[in-house]
Amino acid sequence: MRLDGCCALITGASAGIGREFARQLAGRAGTIVLVARREERLRVGDLGHFATIDPARLEQILFVNMVALTVLTRRLLPLMLSRKRGAILNVSSSAGFLPIAGFAVYAATKSYVTGFSEALRAEVRSKGVSVCALCPGPVNTEFMQIAQRLGKQPYMAAPDFVHVSAEDIARAGLAAVEADRPLAIPGFFMKLAMFFVRLTPMSILRLASRVTAKRDRN
């Protein structure tokens, strides 16, 4: 699928990866609709134990990452199917492949996004509509600052060599859409890491999650 001359709806377009999608499509798309909501930079991530998460913040994460994405897809998909042409690129996360203590809700919602995208792809691919889940790892955006709880010690940052720029992530996502790929994991090290993660028995992943939780308590 070629994106030149397309009509694109981009959510989260005021910053980070969404803004990069808008910038990179600006010279290619025929029409771009930009959507963003910045009510105090709407907090859609949370670093900390689930039992102490602010209930309002919990609802925001669930609504933005799952409900809004699903409802918006339901609204737009029938038109794509009627035209037998279209593409959906859902921004998920590599966090969705893992049970992450201290990041439980965000990681779980991204697992939903990836699973939803895979199932939807199976339903509509033969009808001319492509669906792809973009699963970046660490990226230098404002996300971690927003996700950090006030008054809490910063979480250990991922090493620099695994970070991928928002520009490269957006480029990888658009390339995946044009190539009709089901999944895109930008960055060599994240591709390699997620390959091994997906081969690792759940018992070992659970152990790693418990170790992370114990470290955070200390």
KOLSEMAR-992356 format. One record per residue: residue number from 1; residue in three letters; x, y, z of N, C-alpha, C in turn. Coordinates in Angstrom, 1 decimal, padded with zeros to 4 digits. Layout:
<guros>
[guro NUM, 'ALA', [X, Y, Z], [X, Y, Z], [X, Y, Z]]
...
</guros>
This chain:
<guros>
[guro 1, 'MET', [000.8, -001.2, 000.0], [000.0, 000.0, 000.0], [000.9, 001.2, 000.0]]
[guro 2, 'ARG', [000.6, 002.2, -000.9], [001.3, 003.4, -001.0], [000.5, 004.5, -000.2]]
[guro 3, 'LEU', [001.3, 005.3, 000.6], [000.7, 006.3, 001.4], [000.6, 007.7, 000.7]]
[guro 4, 'ASP', [001.2, 007.8, -000.4], [001.1, 009.1, -001.2], [-000.3, 009.4, -001.6]]
[guro 5, 'GLY', [-000.8, 010.6, -001.2], [-002.1, 011.0, -001.6], [-003.2, 010.5, -000.7]]
[guro 6, 'CYS', [-002.8, 009.8, 000.4], [-003.8, 009.1, 001.3], [-004.5, 010.2, 002.2]]
[guro 7, 'CYS', [-005.6, 009.8, 002.8], [-006.2, 010.6, 003.9], [-005.9, 009.9, 005.2]]
[guro 8, 'ALA', [-005.2, 010.7, 006.1], [-004.7, 010.1, 007.3], [-005.2, 010.8, 008.5]]
[guro 9, 'LEU', [-005.7, 010.0, 009.5], [-006.0, 010.5, 010.8], [-005.0, 010.1, 011.8]]
[guro 10, 'ILE', [-004.4, 011.1, 012.5], [-003.3, 010.8, 013.4], [-003.7, 011.3, 014.8]]
[guro 11, 'THR', [-003.7, 010.4, 015.7], [-004.0, 010.7, 017.1], [-002.7, 011.0, 017.9]]
[guro 12, 'GLY', [-002.8, 011.8, 019.0], [-001.6, 012.1, 019.7], [-000.6, 012.9, 019.0]]
[guro 13, 'ALA', [-001.1, 013.8, 018.1], [-000.3, 014.5, 017.1], [000.4, 015.7, 017.7]]
[guro 14, 'SER', [000.3, 016.1, 018.9], [000.9, 017.3, 019.5], [002.3, 017.0, 020.0]]
[guro 15, 'ALA', [002.7, 015.8, 020.1], [004.1, 015.5, 020.7], [004.5, 014.1, 020.3]]
[guro 16, 'GLY', [005.8, 013.9, 020.5], [006.4, 012.6, 020.4], [006.2, 011.9, 019.1]]
[guro 17, 'ILE', [005.8, 010.6, 019.1], [005.7, 009.8, 017.9], [004.5, 010.3, 017.0]]
[guro 18, 'GLY', [003.4, 010.7, 017.6], [002.3, 011.2, 016.9], [002.7, 012.4, 016.0]]
[guro 19, 'ARG', [003.4, 013.3, 016.6], [003.9, 014.5, 015.9], [004.8, 014.1, 014.8]]
[guro 20, 'GLU', [005.6, 013.1, 015.0], [006.5, 012.7, 013.9], [005.8, 012.0, 012.8]]
[guro 21, 'PHE', [004.7, 011.3, 013.1], [003.8, 010.8, 012.0], [003.3, 011.9, 011.2]]
[guro 22, 'ALA', [002.8, 013.0, 011.8], [002.3, 014.1, 011.1], [003.3, 014.8, 010.3]]
[guro 23, 'ARG', [004.5, 015.0, 010.8], [005.6, 015.6, 010.1], [006.0, 014.8, 008.8]]
[guro 24, 'GLN', [006.1, 013.5, 009.0], [006.6, 012.7, 007.9], [005.5, 012.5, 006.8]]
[guro 25, 'LEU', [004.3, 012.6, 007.2], [003.2, 012.4, 006.2], [002.8, 013.8, 005.6]]
[guro 26, 'ALA', [003.3, 014.8, 006.1], [002.9, 016.2, 005.7], [003.1, 016.4, 004.2]]
[guro 27, 'GLY', [004.2, 015.9, 003.7], [004.5, 016.1, 002.3], [004.0, 015.0, 001.4]]
[guro 28, 'ARG', [003.3, 014.0, 002.0], [002.9, 012.8, 001.2], [001.4, 012.6, 001.1]]
[guro 29, 'ALA', [000.7, 012.8, 002.3], [-000.7, 012.6, 002.3], [-001.5, 013.7, 001.6]]
[guro 30, 'GLY', [-002.6, 013.3, 001.1], [-003.5, 014.3, 000.5], [-004.2, 015.1, 001.5]]
[guro 31, 'THR', [-004.7, 014.4, 002.6], [-005.4, 015.1, 003.7], [-004.9, 014.5, 005.0]]
[guro 32, 'ILE', [-004.7, 015.3, 006.0], [-004.3, 014.9, 007.3], [-005.2, 015.5, 008.3]]
[guro 33, 'VAL', [-005.8, 014.7, 009.2], [-006.6, 015.1, 010.3], [-005.8, 014.8, 011.6]]
[guro 34, 'LEU', [-005.5, 015.9, 012.4], [-004.7, 015.7, 013.6], [-005.6, 015.8, 014.8]]
[guro 35, 'VAL', [-005.4, 014.9, 015.7], [-006.1, 014.8, 016.9], [-005.2, 014.8, 018.1]]
[guro 36, 'ALA', [-005.4, 015.6, 019.1], [-004.6, 015.6, 020.3], [-005.4, 016.1, 021.5]]
[guro 37, 'ARG', [-005.0, 015.7, 022.7], [-005.7, 016.2, 023.9], [-004.6, 016.5, 024.9]]
[guro 38, 'ARG', [-004.5, 017.7, 025.4], [-003.4, 018.0, 026.3], [-003.9, 018.7, 027.5]]
[guro 39, 'GLU', [-004.7, 018.0, 028.3], [-005.2, 018.5, 029.5], [-004.1, 018.2, 030.6]]
[guro 40, 'GLU', [-003.3, 019.1, 030.8], [-002.1, 018.9, 031.6], [-001.2, 017.8, 031.1]]
[guro 41, 'ARG', [-001.1, 017.7, 029.7], [-000.4, 016.6, 029.1], [-001.0, 015.3, 029.5]]
[guro 42, 'LEU', [-002.3, 015.1, 029.4], [-003.0, 013.9, 029.8], [-002.2, 012.7, 030.1]]
[guro 43, 'ARG', [-002.2, 012.3, 031.4], [-001.3, 011.3, 031.9], [-001.8, 009.9, 031.5]]
[guro 44, 'VAL', [-001.2, 009.4, 030.5], [-001.6, 008.0, 030.0], [-000.6, 006.9, 030.3]]
[guro 45, 'GLY', [000.2, 007.1, 031.3], [001.2, 006.1, 031.7], [001.3, 006.2, 033.2]]
[guro 46, 'ASP', [001.8, 005.2, 033.9], [001.9, 005.2, 035.4], [003.0, 004.3, 035.8]]
[guro 47, 'LEU', [004.0, 004.8, 036.5], [005.1, 004.0, 037.1], [004.9, 003.9, 038.6]]
[guro 48, 'GLY', [004.6, 002.7, 039.0], [004.3, 002.5, 040.5], [003.4, 001.3, 040.6]]
[guro 49, 'HIS', [003.2, 000.8, 041.9], [002.4, -000.3, 042.2], [001.0, -000.1, 041.9]]
[guro 50, 'PHE', [000.3, -001.1, 041.4], [-001.1, -001.0, 041.0], [-002.0, -000.6, 042.2]]
[guro 51, 'ALA', [-001.7, -001.1, 043.4], [-002.6, -000.9, 044.6], [-002.6, 000.6, 045.0]]
[guro 52, 'THR', [-001.7, 001.4, 044.6], [-001.6, 002.8, 045.0], [-001.8, 003.7, 043.8]]
[guro 53, 'ILE', [-002.3, 003.2, 042.6], [-002.5, 004.1, 041.5], [-003.7, 005.0, 041.8]]
[guro 54, 'ASP', [-003.6, 006.2, 041.3], [-004.8, 007.1, 041.5], [-005.9, 006.6, 040.6]]
[guro 55, 'PRO', [-007.1, 006.4, 041.1], [-008.2, 005.9, 040.3], [-008.5, 006.7, 039.1]]
[guro 56, 'ALA', [-008.4, 008.0, 039.2], [-008.7, 008.8, 038.0], [-007.6, 008.6, 036.9]]
[guro 57, 'ARG', [-006.4, 008.4, 037.3], [-005.3, 008.2, 036.4], [-005.5, 006.8, 035.7]]
[guro 58, 'LEU', [-005.9, 005.8, 036.5], [-006.2, 004.5, 036.0], [-007.3, 004.5, 034.9]]
[guro 59, 'GLU', [-008.3, 005.3, 035.1], [-009.4, 005.4, 034.1], [-008.9, 006.1, 032.9]]
[guro 60, 'GLN', [-008.0, 007.1, 033.0], [-007.5, 007.8, 031.8], [-006.6, 006.8, 031.0]]
[guro 61, 'ILE', [-005.8, 006.0, 031.6], [-005.0, 005.1, 030.9], [-005.8, 004.1, 030.1]]
[guro 62, 'LEU', [-006.8, 003.5, 030.8], [-007.7, 002.5, 030.2], [-008.4, 003.1, 029.0]]
[guro 63, 'PHE', [-009.0, 004.3, 029.2], [-009.8, 005.0, 028.2], [-008.9, 005.3, 027.0]]
[guro 64, 'VAL', [-007.8, 005.9, 027.2], [-007.0, 006.4, 026.0], [-006.4, 005.2, 025.3]]
[guro 65, 'ASN', [-005.8, 004.2, 026.0], [-005.1, 003.1, 025.4], [-006.0, 002.0, 024.8]]
[guro 66, 'MET', [-007.2, 001.9, 025.4], [-008.0, 000.8, 024.9], [-009.3, 001.3, 024.3]]
[guro 67, 'VAL', [-010.1, 002.0, 025.2], [-011.5, 002.3, 024.8], [-011.5, 003.3, 023.6]]
[guro 68, 'ALA', [-010.7, 004.4, 023.6], [-010.7, 005.3, 022.5], [-010.2, 004.7, 021.3]]
[guro 69, 'LEU', [-009.1, 003.9, 021.4], [-008.6, 003.3, 020.2], [-009.6, 002.3, 019.5]]
[guro 70, 'THR', [-010.3, 001.5, 020.4], [-011.2, 000.6, 019.9], [-012.4, 001.2, 019.2]]
[guro 71, 'VAL', [-013.0, 002.2, 019.9], [-014.2, 002.9, 019.4], [-013.9, 003.7, 018.1]]
[guro 72, 'LEU', [-012.7, 004.3, 018.1], [-012.3, 005.0, 016.9], [-012.2, 004.1, 015.7]]
[guro 73, 'THR', [-011.6, 002.9, 015.9], [-011.4, 001.9, 014.9], [-012.8, 001.5, 014.4]]
[guro 74, 'ARG', [-013.7, 001.2, 015.3], [-015.0, 000.8, 014.9], [-015.7, 001.8, 014.1]]
[guro 75, 'ARG', [-015.5, 003.1, 014.3], [-016.1, 004.2, 013.6], [-015.6, 004.2, 012.1]]
[guro 76, 'LEU', [-014.3, 004.0, 012.0], [-013.6, 004.3, 010.7], [-013.6, 003.0, 009.8]]
[guro 77, 'LEU', [-013.5, 001.9, 010.4], [-013.3, 000.6, 009.7], [-014.4, 000.3, 008.6]]
[guro 78, 'PRO', [-015.7, 000.5, 008.9], [-016.7, 000.2, 007.9], [-016.5, 000.9, 006.5]]
[guro 79, 'LEU', [-016.0, 002.2, 006.6], [-015.8, 003.0, 005.4], [-014.6, 002.4, 004.6]]
[guro 80, 'MET', [-013.6, 002.0, 005.3], [-012.4, 001.3, 004.7], [-012.9, 000.0, 004.0]]
[guro 81, 'LEU', [-013.7, -000.7, 004.7], [-014.2, -002.0, 004.1], [-015.0, -001.8, 002.9]]
[guro 82, 'SER', [-015.9, -000.7, 002.9], [-016.7, -000.5, 001.8], [-015.9, -000.1, 000.5]]
[guro 83, 'ARG', [-014.7, 000.6, 000.8], [-013.9, 001.0, -000.3], [-012.8, -000.1, -000.7]]
[guro 84, 'LYS', [-012.8, -001.1, 000.2], [-011.8, -002.2, 000.0], [-010.4, -001.7, -000.1]]
[guro 85, 'ARG', [-010.2, -000.7, 000.8], [-008.8, -000.1, 000.8], [-008.7, 000.7, 002.2]]
[guro 86, 'GLY', [-007.5, 000.5, 002.8], [-007.3, 001.3, 004.0], [-006.2, 000.6, 004.8]]
[guro 87, 'ALA', [-005.7, 001.3, 005.8], [-004.7, 000.8, 006.7], [-004.9, 001.4, 008.1]]
[guro 88, 'ILE', [-004.7, 000.5, 009.1], [-004.7, 001.0, 010.5], [-003.4, 000.7, 011.1]]
[guro 89, 'LEU', [-002.8, 001.7, 011.7], [-001.5, 001.5, 012.4], [-001.7, 001.9, 013.9]]
[guro 90, 'ASN', [-001.8, 000.9, 014.7], [-002.0, 001.1, 016.2], [-000.6, 001.2, 016.9]]
[guro 91, 'VAL', [-000.4, 002.2, 017.6], [000.9, 002.3, 018.4], [000.7, 001.6, 019.7]]
[guro 92, 'SER', [001.3, 000.4, 019.7], [001.4, -000.4, 020.9], [002.7, -000.2, 021.6]]
[guro 93, 'SER', [003.3, -001.2, 022.2], [004.6, -001.0, 022.9], [005.2, -002.4, 023.1]]
[guro 94, 'SER', [006.5, -002.4, 023.1], [007.2, -003.7, 023.5], [006.9, -004.1, 024.9]]
[guro 95, 'ALA', [006.4, -003.2, 025.7], [006.0, -003.5, 027.1], [004.9, -004.4, 027.1]]
[guro 96, 'GLY', [004.1, -004.5, 026.0], [002.9, -005.4, 025.9], [003.3, -006.8, 025.8]]
[guro 97, 'PHE', [004.6, -007.2, 025.6], [005.0, -008.6, 025.5], [005.4, -009.1, 026.9]]
[guro 98, 'LEU', [005.4, -008.3, 027.9], [005.9, -008.6, 029.2], [005.0, -008.3, 030.4]]
[guro 99, 'PRO', [005.0, -009.1, 031.4], [004.4, -008.7, 032.7], [005.4, -007.8, 033.4]]
[guro 100, 'ILE', [005.1, -006.5, 033.6], [006.1, -005.6, 034.1], [005.6, -005.1, 035.5]]
[guro 101, 'ALA', [006.2, -005.5, 036.5], [005.8, -005.0, 037.9], [006.1, -003.5, 037.9]]
[guro 102, 'GLY', [005.2, -002.7, 038.5], [005.4, -001.3, 038.6], [004.9, -000.6, 037.3]]
[guro 103, 'PHE', [004.5, -001.3, 036.3], [004.0, -000.7, 035.1], [002.9, -001.6, 034.6]]
[guro 104, 'ALA', [002.1, -002.2, 035.5], [001.2, -003.2, 035.2], [000.1, -002.8, 034.2]]
[guro 105, 'VAL', [-000.5, -001.7, 034.5], [-001.7, -001.3, 033.7], [-001.3, -000.9, 032.3]]
[guro 106, 'TYR', [-000.2, -000.1, 032.2], [000.2, 000.4, 030.9], [000.6, -000.8, 030.0]]
[guro 107, 'ALA', [001.4, -001.7, 030.6], [001.8, -002.9, 029.8], [000.7, -003.8, 029.4]]
[guro 108, 'ALA', [-000.3, -003.9, 030.3], [-001.5, -004.7, 030.0], [-002.3, -004.1, 028.9]]
[guro 109, 'THR', [-002.5, -002.8, 028.9], [-003.2, -002.1, 027.9], [-002.6, -002.2, 026.5]]
[guro 110, 'LYS', [-001.2, -002.2, 026.5], [-000.5, -002.4, 025.3], [-000.6, -003.8, 024.8]]
[guro 111, 'SER', [-000.6, -004.8, 025.7], [-000.9, -006.1, 025.3], [-002.2, -006.3, 024.6]]
[guro 112, 'TYR', [-003.2, -005.5, 025.1], [-004.5, -005.5, 024.4], [-004.4, -004.9, 023.0]]
[guro 113, 'VAL', [-003.7, -003.8, 022.9], [-003.6, -003.2, 021.6], [-003.0, -004.1, 020.6]]
[guro 114, 'THR', [-001.9, -004.8, 021.0], [-001.2, -005.8, 020.0], [-002.2, -006.9, 019.7]]
[guro 115, 'GLY', [-002.8, -007.5, 020.7], [-003.7, -008.6, 020.4], [-004.9, -008.2, 019.6]]
[guro 116, 'PHE', [-005.5, -007.1, 019.9], [-006.6, -006.5, 019.1], [-006.2, -006.3, 017.7]]
[guro 117, 'SER', [-005.0, -005.8, 017.5], [-004.5, -005.5, 016.1], [-004.3, -006.8, 015.3]]
[guro 118, 'GLU', [-003.8, -007.8, 016.0], [-003.5, -009.1, 015.3], [-004.9, -009.7, 014.9]]
[guro 119, 'ALA', [-005.8, -009.7, 015.8], [-007.1, -010.3, 015.5], [-007.9, -009.6, 014.4]]
[guro 120, 'LEU', [-007.8, -008.3, 014.5], [-008.5, -007.4, 013.5], [-007.9, -007.7, 012.1]]
[guro 121, 'ARG', [-006.6, -007.8, 012.1], [-005.9, -008.0, 010.8], [-006.4, -009.3, 010.2]]
[guro 122, 'ALA', [-006.6, -010.4, 011.0], [-007.0, -011.6, 010.5], [-008.4, -011.5, 009.9]]
[guro 123, 'GLU', [-009.2, -010.6, 010.5], [-010.6, -010.4, 010.0], [-010.7, -009.7, 008.7]]
[guro 124, 'VAL', [-009.8, -008.7, 008.5], [-010.0, -007.7, 007.4], [-009.0, -007.8, 006.3]]
[guro 125, 'ARG', [-007.9, -008.5, 006.5], [-006.8, -008.4, 005.5], [-007.3, -008.9, 004.1]]
[guro 126, 'SER', [-008.1, -009.9, 004.0], [-008.6, -010.3, 002.7], [-009.6, -009.4, 002.1]]
[guro 127, 'LYS', [-010.0, -008.3, 002.8], [-011.0, -007.4, 002.3], [-010.3, -006.0, 002.0]]
[guro 128, 'GLY', [-009.0, -006.1, 001.8], [-008.3, -004.9, 001.3], [-007.8, -003.9, 002.4]]
[guro 129, 'VAL', [-008.0, -004.3, 003.7], [-007.6, -003.4, 004.8], [-006.4, -004.0, 005.5]]
[guro 130, 'SER', [-005.4, -003.3, 005.7], [-004.2, -003.7, 006.4], [-004.2, -003.2, 007.9]]
[guro 131, 'VAL', [-003.8, -004.0, 008.8], [-003.7, -003.6, 010.2], [-002.3, -004.0, 010.7]]
[guro 132, 'CYS', [-001.6, -003.0, 011.4], [-000.3, -003.2, 011.9], [-000.2, -002.7, 013.3]]
[guro 133, 'ALA', [000.5, -003.4, 014.2], [000.8, -002.9, 015.6], [002.3, -002.5, 015.6]]
[guro 134, 'LEU', [002.5, -001.2, 016.0], [003.8, -000.7, 016.1], [004.2, -000.8, 017.6]]
[guro 135, 'CYS', [005.3, -001.5, 017.9], [005.7, -001.8, 019.3], [007.1, -001.3, 019.6]]
[guro 136, 'PRO', [007.2, 000.0, 019.8], [008.5, 000.5, 020.1], [008.9, 000.2, 021.5]]
[guro 137, 'GLY', [010.2, 000.3, 021.8], [010.8, 000.1, 023.1], [011.0, 001.5, 023.7]]
[guro 138, 'PRO', [012.1, 001.7, 024.5], [012.3, 003.1, 025.0], [012.6, 004.1, 023.9]]
[guro 139, 'VAL', [012.0, 005.3, 024.1], [012.1, 006.4, 023.2], [012.2, 007.7, 023.9]]
[guro 140, 'ASN', [013.0, 008.6, 023.4], [013.1, 009.9, 024.1], [012.0, 010.8, 023.8]]
[guro 141, 'THR', [010.9, 010.6, 024.5], [009.7, 011.6, 024.5], [009.4, 012.0, 025.9]]
[guro 142, 'GLU', [008.3, 012.8, 026.1], [007.9, 013.2, 027.4], [007.2, 012.1, 028.2]]
[guro 143, 'PHE', [007.0, 010.9, 027.6], [006.2, 009.9, 028.2], [006.7, 009.6, 029.6]]
[guro 144, 'MET', [008.0, 009.3, 029.8], [008.4, 008.8, 031.1], [008.3, 009.9, 032.2]]
[guro 145, 'GLN', [008.5, 011.1, 031.8], [008.3, 012.3, 032.7], [006.8, 012.3, 033.2]]
[guro 146, 'ILE', [005.9, 012.1, 032.2], [004.5, 012.2, 032.6], [004.1, 011.0, 033.4]]
[guro 147, 'ALA', [004.6, 009.8, 033.1], [004.3, 008.6, 033.8], [004.8, 008.5, 035.3]]
[guro 148, 'GLN', [005.9, 009.3, 035.5], [006.5, 009.3, 036.9], [005.5, 009.9, 037.9]]
[guro 149, 'ARG', [005.3, 009.2, 039.0], [004.5, 009.7, 040.1], [005.2, 010.8, 040.8]]
[guro 150, 'LEU', [004.4, 011.8, 041.2], [005.0, 012.9, 041.9], [005.5, 012.5, 043.3]]
[guro 151, 'GLY', [006.7, 013.0, 043.6], [007.3, 012.7, 044.9], [008.0, 011.3, 045.0]]
[guro 152, 'LYS', [008.0, 010.6, 043.9], [008.6, 009.3, 043.9], [010.0, 009.3, 043.2]]
[guro 153, 'GLN', [010.9, 008.4, 043.6], [012.2, 008.3, 043.0], [012.1, 007.9, 041.6]]
[guro 154, 'PRO', [012.9, 008.5, 040.7], [012.8, 008.1, 039.2], [013.2, 006.6, 039.1]]
[guro 155, 'TYR', [012.5, 005.9, 038.2], [012.8, 004.6, 037.8], [014.1, 004.5, 037.0]]
[guro 156, 'MET', [014.8, 003.4, 037.1], [016.0, 003.2, 036.4], [015.7, 003.3, 034.9]]
[guro 157, 'ALA', [016.4, 004.2, 034.2], [016.2, 004.4, 032.8], [016.9, 003.3, 032.0]]
[guro 158, 'ALA', [016.3, 003.0, 030.8], [016.9, 002.0, 029.9], [018.2, 002.5, 029.4]]
[guro 159, 'PRO', [019.2, 001.7, 029.1], [020.5, 002.1, 028.5], [020.2, 002.9, 027.2]]
[guro 160, 'ASP', [021.1, 003.8, 026.9], [021.0, 004.6, 025.7], [020.9, 003.8, 024.4]]
[guro 161, 'PHE', [021.7, 002.7, 024.4], [021.8, 002.0, 023.1], [020.5, 001.3, 022.7]]
[guro 162, 'VAL', [019.5, 001.2, 023.6], [018.2, 000.6, 023.2], [017.2, 001.6, 022.8]]
[guro 163, 'HIS', [017.5, 002.9, 023.0], [016.6, 004.0, 022.7], [016.5, 004.2, 021.2]]
[guro 164, 'VAL', [015.4, 004.4, 020.7], [015.1, 004.8, 019.3], [014.4, 006.1, 019.2]]
[guro 165, 'SER', [014.8, 007.0, 018.3], [014.2, 008.3, 018.2], [012.8, 008.2, 017.7]]
[guro 166, 'ALA', [012.0, 009.2, 018.1], [010.6, 009.3, 017.6], [010.6, 009.3, 016.1]]
[guro 167, 'GLU', [011.5, 010.0, 015.5], [011.6, 010.1, 014.1], [011.7, 008.7, 013.4]]
[guro 168, 'ASP', [012.7, 007.9, 014.0], [012.9, 006.5, 013.4], [011.7, 005.6, 013.7]]
[guro 169, 'ILE', [011.1, 005.8, 014.8], [009.9, 005.0, 015.1], [008.8, 005.2, 014.2]]
[guro 170, 'ALA', [008.5, 006.5, 013.9], [007.5, 006.9, 012.9], [007.8, 006.3, 011.6]]
[guro 171, 'ARG', [009.1, 006.5, 011.2], [009.5, 006.0, 009.9], [009.3, 004.5, 009.7]]
[guro 172, 'ALA', [009.6, 003.8, 010.8], [009.5, 002.3, 010.8], [008.0, 001.9, 010.7]]
[guro 173, 'GLY', [007.1, 002.7, 011.4], [005.7, 002.4, 011.4], [005.1, 002.6, 010.0]]
[guro 174, 'LEU', [005.5, 003.7, 009.3], [005.0, 004.0, 008.0], [005.5, 002.9, 007.0]]
[guro 175, 'ALA', [006.7, 002.6, 007.2], [007.3, 001.5, 006.3], [006.6, 000.2, 006.4]]
[guro 176, 'ALA', [006.2, -000.1, 007.7], [005.5, -001.4, 008.0], [004.1, -001.4, 007.3]]
[guro 177, 'VAL', [003.4, -000.2, 007.3], [002.1, -000.1, 006.7], [002.3, -000.3, 005.2]]
[guro 178, 'GLU', [003.3, 000.3, 004.6], [003.4, 000.2, 003.1], [003.8, -001.2, 002.7]]
[guro 179, 'ALA', [004.5, -001.9, 003.6], [004.9, -003.3, 003.3], [003.9, -004.3, 003.8]]
[guro 180, 'ASP', [002.8, -003.8, 004.4], [001.7, -004.7, 004.9], [002.2, -005.7, 005.9]]
[guro 181, 'ARG', [003.0, -005.2, 006.9], [003.5, -006.1, 007.9], [002.6, -006.1, 009.1]]
[guro 182, 'PRO', [002.4, -007.2, 009.8], [001.5, -007.2, 011.0], [002.1, -006.6, 012.2]]
[guro 183, 'LEU', [003.4, -006.5, 012.3], [004.1, -006.0, 013.5], [005.4, -005.3, 013.2]]
[guro 184, 'ALA', [005.6, -004.2, 013.9], [006.9, -003.5, 013.7], [007.5, -003.2, 015.0]]
[guro 185, 'ILE', [008.7, -003.6, 015.2], [009.5, -003.3, 016.4], [010.7, -002.5, 016.0]]
[guro 186, 'PRO', [010.7, -001.2, 016.1], [011.9, -000.4, 015.6], [013.1, -000.6, 016.5]]
[guro 187, 'GLY', [014.3, -000.6, 015.8], [015.6, -000.7, 016.5], [016.1, -002.1, 016.5]]
[guro 188, 'PHE', [017.3, -002.3, 016.2], [017.9, -003.6, 016.1], [017.9, -004.3, 017.5]]
[guro 189, 'PHE', [018.3, -003.6, 018.5], [018.4, -004.2, 019.8], [017.1, -004.6, 020.4]]
[guro 190, 'MET', [016.0, -003.8, 020.1], [014.7, -004.1, 020.6], [014.2, -005.3, 019.8]]
[guro 191, 'LYS', [014.4, -005.4, 018.5], [014.0, -006.5, 017.7], [014.6, -007.8, 018.3]]
[guro 192, 'LEU', [015.9, -007.8, 018.6], [016.6, -008.9, 019.1], [016.0, -009.3, 020.5]]
[guro 193, 'ALA', [015.9, -008.3, 021.4], [015.4, -008.5, 022.7], [014.0, -009.1, 022.7]]
[guro 194, 'MET', [013.1, -008.6, 021.9], [011.7, -009.1, 021.9], [011.6, -010.4, 021.2]]
[guro 195, 'PHE', [012.6, -010.7, 020.3], [012.6, -012.1, 019.7], [012.8, -013.1, 020.8]]
[guro 196, 'PHE', [013.8, -012.8, 021.7], [014.1, -013.8, 022.8], [013.0, -013.8, 023.9]]
[guro 197, 'VAL', [012.4, -012.6, 024.1], [011.3, -012.5, 025.1], [010.2, -013.4, 024.7]]
[guro 198, 'ARG', [009.9, -013.4, 023.4], [008.7, -014.1, 022.9], [009.0, -015.6, 022.9]]
[guro 199, 'LEU', [010.3, -016.0, 023.0], [010.6, -017.4, 023.1], [010.8, -017.9, 024.5]]
[guro 200, 'THR', [010.8, -017.0, 025.5], [011.1, -017.3, 026.9], [009.9, -017.8, 027.5]]
[guro 201, 'PRO', [010.0, -018.9, 028.3], [008.8, -019.5, 029.0], [008.3, -018.4, 030.0]]
[guro 202, 'MET', [006.9, -018.4, 030.2], [006.3, -017.5, 031.1], [006.8, -017.6, 032.5]]
[guro 203, 'SER', [007.2, -018.8, 032.9], [007.7, -019.0, 034.3], [008.9, -018.1, 034.5]]
[guro 204, 'ILE', [009.8, -018.0, 033.5], [011.0, -017.2, 033.7], [010.6, -015.7, 033.6]]
[guro 205, 'LEU', [009.7, -015.3, 032.8], [009.2, -013.9, 032.8], [008.6, -013.5, 034.1]]
[guro 206, 'ARG', [007.8, -014.4, 034.7], [007.2, -014.1, 036.0], [008.3, -013.9, 037.0]]
[guro 207, 'LEU', [009.3, -014.7, 037.0], [010.4, -014.6, 038.0], [011.1, -013.2, 037.8]]
[guro 208, 'ALA', [011.3, -012.8, 036.6], [012.0, -011.5, 036.3], [011.1, -010.4, 036.8]]
[guro 209, 'SER', [009.8, -010.6, 036.6], [008.9, -009.5, 037.1], [008.9, -009.4, 038.6]]
[guro 210, 'ARG', [009.0, -010.6, 039.3], [009.0, -010.6, 040.8], [010.3, -009.9, 041.3]]
[guro 211, 'VAL', [011.4, -010.2, 040.6], [012.7, -009.5, 040.9], [012.6, -008.0, 040.8]]
[guro 212, 'THR', [011.9, -007.6, 039.7], [011.8, -006.2, 039.5], [010.9, -005.5, 040.6]]
[guro 213, 'ALA', [009.9, -006.2, 041.0], [009.0, -005.7, 042.0], [009.7, -005.6, 043.4]]
[guro 214, 'LYS', [010.6, -006.6, 043.7], [011.3, -006.6, 044.9], [012.3, -005.5, 044.9]]
[guro 215, 'ARG', [013.0, -005.2, 043.8], [013.9, -004.1, 043.7], [013.2, -002.8, 043.9]]
[guro 216, 'ASP', [012.0, -002.7, 043.4], [011.3, -001.4, 043.5], [010.9, -001.2, 045.0]]
[guro 217, 'ARG', [010.5, -002.3, 045.7], [010.2, -002.1, 047.1], [011.4, -001.6, 047.9]]
[guro 218, 'ASN', [012.6, -002.1, 047.5], [013.8, -001.7, 048.3], [014.2, -000.3, 047.9]]
</guros>
